Amino acid sequence: MLEFDGRWRFDSPGPIGADAVRGFRELIDRICGQAPRKWVLEHFKSHFAAAAGVPHYTSSDAGWASSDLDTKMDEASGNTPLFIEAFYDACEELRMQQPDITLPEIGRLNRILSDAGAGFQINPPHLVATRVHIPISVPDAPPSLDEQARELISQALHASERALSEGSGRQAVQEVLWLLETISTAFRGLDAEDGSIQGRYFNKIIGELRQRGRGHQEQILQWMITLHGYLSSPTGGGVRHGVDLKDGLALGIDEARLYCNLIRSYLTFLIAEHGRLAGRSA
């Protein structure tokens, strides 16, 4: 059994991807050439079924065993660490049960993972993450925001992280973009330099803050407006108004992680700015 962050057993850090699944499946087929094919297929099938959290039933013949193995590998592919551990443990058991069988070395497994961009490498007994999303920390909301607002912030950030861990990049960005819009409404009625904020929606509110801002504040708020507009556009991120079927762009998980961290940095700025303005207005 490989050693890795135990939380990944319950909250997946992401799917392993089709290229890695095919690579490991090809290795299994090569192993099958050294022992009874159905027996080897069933051996690996039982491990992938356990990784997927589903029952393992013996197939009627080698043909069905091969098809059923594909199904179990696909079901287990949603959680990269558990998928890798299933293959690794199956090989280690075979090594003890059938010492005459030649099994792939760790370097071969890591080459598959690297070529597929899986984000993990095996360094027995550890499974090492080579590309893990580390979210920018958003500070606790200040007393200037009420308890309900603080709860909304906590829930949305948690939902975004959960979506990222499940490989749902668009949903993850939607959660924090919604939160950015929501927090902006807390500025309505606050005094900002030469008058109170009167806008009711994100673009108006942030636009008013920008008009009253100076230097870095003005530039940061302009970047915020630009990012919000791009992610909302059907030909941009398409996370708010849908994606243009002809000219829209697919949102990959790596881009989603970047956008989530960018938005979290803007949330941090807005929270601090709200505390400053609310303190001055008090």
C-alpha positions as CSV (number, residue, x, y, z in Angstrom):
1,M,0.0,0.0,0.0
2,L,1.3,3.4,-1.0
3,E,1.6,6.2,1.5
4,F,-0.1,9.6,0.7
5,D,-2.4,12.2,2.1
6,G,-5.2,10.2,3.6
7,R,-7.8,12.9,2.7
8,W,-7.4,11.9,-0.9
9,R,-9.0,8.5,-0.2
10,F,-12.3,10.4,0.4
11,D,-11.9,13.6,-1.6
12,S,-10.2,13.0,-4.9
13,P,-7.5,15.5,-6.0
14,G,-8.6,14.8,-9.6
15,P,-9.0,12.1,-12.3
16,I,-6.0,10.3,-13.7
17,G,-6.9,10.9,-17.4
18,A,-7.4,8.5,-20.3
19,D,-3.8,8.4,-21.5
20,A,-2.6,7.1,-18.1
21,V,-5.5,4.5,-18.0
22,R,-4.5,3.3,-21.5
23,G,-0.8,3.1,-20.5
24,F,-1.5,0.9,-17.4
25,R,-4.0,-1.2,-19.4
26,E,-1.3,-2.0,-21.9
27,L,1.1,-3.1,-19.1
28,I,-1.6,-5.5,-17.8
29,D,-1.9,-7.0,-21.3
30,R,1.8,-7.6,-21.4
31,I,1.7,-9.2,-18.0
32,C,-1.0,-11.5,-19.2
33,G,1.4,-13.0,-21.7
34,Q,3.3,-14.7,-18.8
35,A,0.4,-16.4,-16.9
36,P,-3.2,-17.5,-17.5
37,R,-4.8,-14.5,-19.0
38,K,-8.1,-14.7,-17.2
39,W,-6.4,-15.2,-13.8
40,V,-4.2,-12.0,-14.3
41,L,-7.2,-10.0,-15.5
42,E,-9.2,-11.0,-12.5
43,H,-6.3,-10.2,-10.2
44,F,-6.1,-6.6,-11.4
45,K,-9.9,-6.3,-11.7
46,S,-10.3,-7.0,-8.0
47,H,-7.8,-4.2,-7.1
48,F,-9.4,-1.6,-9.3
49,A,-12.9,-2.6,-8.0
50,A,-11.7,-1.9,-4.5
51,A,-10.2,1.4,-5.6
52,A,-13.6,2.4,-7.1
53,G,-15.5,1.2,-4.1
54,V,-17.6,-1.3,-6.0
55,P,-18.0,-5.1,-5.7
56,H,-15.8,-7.5,-7.6
57,Y,-17.5,-10.4,-9.3
58,T,-15.6,-13.1,-11.2
59,S,-16.3,-13.0,-15.0
60,S,-17.4,-16.0,-17.0
61,D,-14.5,-16.1,-19.4
62,A,-11.4,-14.1,-20.4
63,G,-13.3,-12.0,-22.9
64,W,-15.7,-10.8,-20.2
65,A,-12.9,-10.4,-17.7
66,S,-11.1,-8.1,-20.1
67,S,-14.2,-6.0,-20.7
68,D,-15.1,-5.9,-17.0
69,L,-11.5,-4.8,-16.1
70,D,-11.9,-1.9,-18.5
71,T,-15.0,-0.9,-16.7
72,K,-13.4,-1.1,-13.3
73,M,-10.4,0.9,-14.4
74,D,-12.7,3.6,-15.8
75,E,-14.6,3.7,-12.5
76,A,-11.4,4.0,-10.5
77,S,-9.9,6.6,-12.8
78,G,-11.8,9.4,-11.0
79,N,-9.3,9.3,-8.1
80,T,-5.7,9.4,-9.3
81,P,-4.0,8.2,-6.1
82,L,-6.3,5.3,-5.6
83,F,-6.0,4.3,-9.2
84,I,-2.2,4.3,-9.0
85,E,-2.2,2.4,-5.7
86,A,-4.5,-0.2,-7.1
87,F,-2.1,-1.0,-9.9
88,Y,1.0,-0.8,-7.6
89,D,-0.6,-3.1,-5.0
90,A,-1.7,-5.6,-7.6
91,C,1.9,-5.8,-9.0
92,E,3.4,-6.2,-5.5
93,E,1.0,-9.1,-4.7
94,L,1.9,-10.7,-8.0
95,R,5.6,-10.3,-7.3
96,M,5.1,-12.3,-4.1
97,Q,2.7,-14.9,-5.5
98,Q,4.4,-15.5,-8.9
99,P,8.1,-14.6,-8.6
100,D,8.8,-15.9,-12.1
101,I,6.6,-13.2,-13.7
102,T,8.4,-10.1,-14.9
103,L,6.6,-7.0,-13.8
104,P,7.2,-3.4,-14.8
105,E,9.7,-1.4,-12.8
106,I,8.8,1.8,-10.9
107,G,10.6,3.8,-13.6
108,R,8.2,2.5,-16.3
109,L,5.2,3.3,-14.2
110,N,6.5,6.8,-13.5
111,R,7.1,7.3,-17.2
112,I,3.5,6.6,-18.0
113,L,2.4,9.1,-15.2
114,S,4.8,11.8,-16.5
115,D,3.9,11.4,-20.2
116,A,0.2,11.6,-19.2
117,G,0.7,14.6,-17.0
118,A,-1.0,12.8,-14.1
119,G,0.7,15.0,-11.5
120,F,2.0,12.1,-9.4
121,Q,5.1,10.0,-9.2
122,I,5.8,6.8,-7.2
123,N,8.7,6.9,-4.8
124,P,8.1,3.7,-2.7
125,P,6.5,3.6,-0.3
126,H,5.3,7.1,-1.0
127,L,3.1,8.5,-3.8
128,V,4.4,12.0,-4.4
129,A,2.3,14.8,-5.8
130,T,4.2,16.8,-8.4
131,R,1.3,19.1,-9.2
132,V,-1.1,19.8,-6.4
133,H,-3.4,22.8,-6.3
134,I,-2.5,25.0,-3.3
135,P,-5.2,27.5,-2.9
136,I,-4.5,31.1,-2.0
137,S,-5.6,31.6,1.6
138,V,-8.6,34.0,2.0
139,P,-8.6,35.6,5.4
140,D,-11.5,35.4,7.7
141,A,-14.1,38.0,7.0
142,P,-13.7,41.1,9.2
143,P,-16.3,42.3,11.7
144,S,-17.5,44.7,9.1
145,L,-19.2,41.8,7.4
146,D,-22.1,40.1,9.3
147,E,-22.3,36.4,10.3
148,Q,-24.4,35.5,7.3
149,A,-21.8,36.9,4.9
150,R,-19.0,35.1,6.6
151,E,-20.9,31.8,6.4
152,L,-21.6,32.4,2.6
153,I,-17.9,33.0,2.1
154,S,-16.9,29.8,3.9
155,Q,-19.5,27.7,2.1
156,A,-18.6,29.0,-1.4
157,L,-14.8,28.6,-0.9
158,H,-15.3,25.0,0.4
159,A,-17.6,24.2,-2.5
160,S,-15.0,25.5,-5.0
161,E,-12.2,23.4,-3.5
162,R,-14.4,20.3,-3.5
163,A,-15.2,20.9,-7.2
164,L,-11.5,21.2,-8.0
165,S,-10.7,18.0,-6.1
166,E,-13.3,16.3,-8.2
167,G,-12.0,17.7,-11.5
168,S,-15.0,20.0,-12.0
169,G,-13.1,23.1,-13.0
170,R,-16.0,25.1,-14.4
171,Q,-18.1,24.6,-11.3
172,A,-15.1,25.5,-9.1
173,V,-14.7,28.8,-10.9
174,Q,-18.4,29.5,-10.9
175,E,-18.4,29.2,-7.1
176,V,-15.7,31.8,-6.5
177,L,-16.9,34.1,-9.3
178,W,-20.4,34.1,-7.6
179,L,-18.6,34.9,-4.3
180,L,-16.8,37.8,-5.9
181,E,-20.1,39.2,-7.1
182,T,-21.7,38.6,-3.8
183,I,-19.0,40.3,-1.7
184,S,-19.0,43.3,-3.9
185,T,-22.6,44.1,-2.8
186,A,-21.4,44.6,0.7
187,F,-19.9,47.9,-0.5
188,R,-23.3,49.4,-1.3
189,G,-23.9,52.4,0.9
190,L,-20.3,52.7,2.2
191,D,-18.5,56.0,1.9
192,A,-15.6,55.8,-0.6
193,E,-13.5,59.0,-0.9
194,D,-15.9,61.5,-2.3
195,G,-19.3,59.8,-1.8
196,S,-21.1,56.6,-1.0
197,I,-21.3,53.6,-3.3
198,Q,-24.7,53.5,-5.1
199,G,-24.3,50.7,-7.6
200,R,-26.4,47.5,-7.2
201,Y,-24.4,45.0,-9.3
202,F,-20.8,43.9,-9.6
203,N,-19.7,46.0,-12.6
204,K,-21.3,49.2,-11.2
205,I,-20.0,48.7,-7.7
206,I,-16.5,47.9,-8.7
207,G,-16.6,50.6,-11.3
208,E,-17.5,53.2,-8.7
209,L,-14.7,52.0,-6.4
210,R,-12.3,52.2,-9.3
211,Q,-13.3,55.8,-10.1
212,R,-12.6,56.8,-6.5
213,G,-9.4,54.7,-6.3
214,R,-5.9,55.9,-6.7
215,G,-2.8,54.2,-8.1
216,H,-2.6,50.5,-7.3
217,Q,-6.2,50.4,-6.2
218,E,-7.4,51.7,-9.6
219,Q,-5.3,49.1,-11.5
220,I,-6.3,46.2,-9.3
221,L,-10.0,47.0,-9.6
222,Q,-9.6,47.3,-13.4
223,W,-8.0,43.8,-13.6
224,M,-10.9,42.5,-11.5
225,I,-13.4,43.9,-13.9
226,T,-11.5,42.5,-16.9
227,L,-11.3,39.0,-15.4
228,H,-15.0,39.0,-14.4
229,G,-16.0,40.1,-17.9
230,Y,-13.8,37.5,-19.6
231,L,-15.0,34.6,-17.4
232,S,-18.6,35.7,-17.9
233,S,-18.4,35.9,-21.7
234,P,-19.7,33.0,-23.8
235,T,-16.5,33.3,-25.9
236,G,-14.3,33.6,-22.8
237,G,-14.6,31.5,-19.7
238,G,-18.3,30.9,-20.3
239,V,-18.9,30.1,-16.6
240,R,-21.7,32.6,-16.1
241,H,-23.7,33.0,-19.3
242,G,-22.9,29.7,-20.9
243,V,-20.3,28.8,-23.6
244,D,-20.7,29.8,-27.3
245,L,-20.9,26.5,-29.1
246,K,-19.0,27.8,-32.1
247,D,-16.4,30.2,-30.6
248,G,-16.3,29.1,-27.0
249,L,-13.2,27.7,-25.3
250,A,-13.1,24.6,-23.1
251,L,-12.0,25.3,-19.6
252,G,-9.3,22.9,-18.5
253,I,-8.6,22.0,-14.9
254,D,-5.3,23.7,-14.8
255,E,-6.8,27.0,-16.1
256,A,-9.6,26.6,-13.5
257,R,-7.0,26.3,-10.7
258,L,-5.4,29.5,-12.0
259,Y,-8.7,31.4,-12.2
260,C,-9.7,30.2,-8.8
261,N,-6.5,31.5,-7.2
262,L,-6.8,34.8,-9.1
263,I,-10.3,35.3,-7.9
264,R,-9.3,34.3,-4.3
265,S,-6.6,37.0,-4.4
266,Y,-9.2,39.6,-5.4
267,L,-11.5,38.3,-2.6
268,T,-8.7,38.9,-0.2
269,F,-8.3,42.5,-1.5
270,L,-12.0,43.2,-1.3
271,I,-12.4,41.9,2.2
272,A,-9.5,44.1,3.4
273,E,-10.9,47.1,1.5
274,H,-14.3,46.6,3.0
275,G,-12.8,46.5,6.5
276,R,-11.0,49.8,5.8
277,L,-13.9,51.6,4.4
278,A,-16.4,50.3,7.0
279,G,-14.0,51.4,9.7
280,R,-13.7,54.9,8.3
281,S,-17.5,55.1,7.9
282,A,-18.2,54.1,11.5
